[in-house]
Amino acid sequence: MKVISVVGARPQLVKLAPIAAAFSDTPHEHVIVHTGQHYDADLSDVFFSGLGIPDPDVHLGVGSGGHGEQTGAVLAAMDKVLESEKPDWVLVYGDTNSTVAGALSAVKLHYRVAHLEAGLRSFNRRMPEEHNRVLTDHAADLLLAPTEEAMRHLGNEGLAHRSTLVGDVMVDVCLRIRDAVLAGEHPRPSLPEGIDADAPYLVSTLHRPDNTDDPERLAAIIGSLAALPVPVALLAHPRLVARAEQHGIDLNQGAVRVGRPLPYAGLVGAVLGSAGVVTDSGGLQKEAFLLGRACTTVRPETEWVETLEDGWNHLVPDPHETPDFTELAVRPAPETPRGTPYGDGNAAVRAVQAIVEA
Ligand code: UD1
């Protein structure tokens, strides 16, 4: 059997790592297509080298662009790839423009599509990810769900017969890297200048268009971070840097120290060394939970509702209008046990098995 993985953005590379490893233990052929949605070394190459992922077999090189331009470029480029590779399955990941384009290109040419991380919903139609994931789920033949909640959403949309619960592959990779970091197998992360790794600090990321694209809102959010009583290591996504520059907003103010995005082991090390996380990233909310740090999420909702239980994660859509933002951001991690809502760390093997047996 031949399976093509279509990936393009940073979080998909993290999910690809355990899937590629699981395929390598089978006789099946696994072909990696990188769309090129993310192209900076910080967002792409370091994940291949750091997580031991084989180099992409095909690189589409689409780069950045508006939604239509980027999605359309992947869609157009995939025709040739599918015609020459003739896969048994096309596997798409998560909810980016590369995901929906990969899925659509395959169904149109009658190739079977599996969607990893199916069934997540924010019910917020302003988010590009929400369109991408809903459309991908309805196009796909096999829906590999990470959580019971995702299975419920798929059932509510009449997709139960195509859905299977495999768990979350992010657990596979996050726990493996955590153990390696704790065993001293990775160098200490390069935190932004001005952050003392041995004193309390928060890890922060912001990249959602709803937080970065409106100048007033971005300035207000950065202002709230700047006023925190502990240093904030802001690991800045290029989108954030680009928008801040465009709007004339200085990210390096008050408590905020700006640094580059970290490789995966660096991020895990940074979170393990931190007093907590403030983010709008889906992946980081879950990584904080898995690594036992309190998370404050700058969004009105989350797809990962399990993290909200017992206050491990707290939603603060508007930090600048939330009088107790400071107390929330610096609150200690809860002492309650977290359970394993995201599975046992063997999701990738189960996902590969589900594809092979479907
Ligand atoms: C994309 C995904 C988002 C995911 C995120 C993870 C979509 C619609 N969004 O958002 O779901 O959470 O990846 O990081 O697919 N840029 C660079 N270098 C790069 C890539 C991007 O400088 O390698 C800059 C460019 O200015 C670009 C901007 O970042 O225009 C946005 O990149 P894009 O891929 O459109 O979306 P992300 O914000 O990264």
Boltz pocket constraint, residues with backbone or C-beta under 6 A from the ligand:
constraints:
  - pocket:
      binder: B
      contacts: [[A, 9], [A, 10], [A, 11], [A, 37], [A, 38], [A, 39], [A, 40], [A, 43], [A, 63], [A, 64], [A, 65], [A, 95], [A, 96], [A, 97], [A, 98], [A, 128], [A, 129], [A, 207], [A, 237], [A, 238], [A, 239], [A, 242]]
      max_distance: 6.0
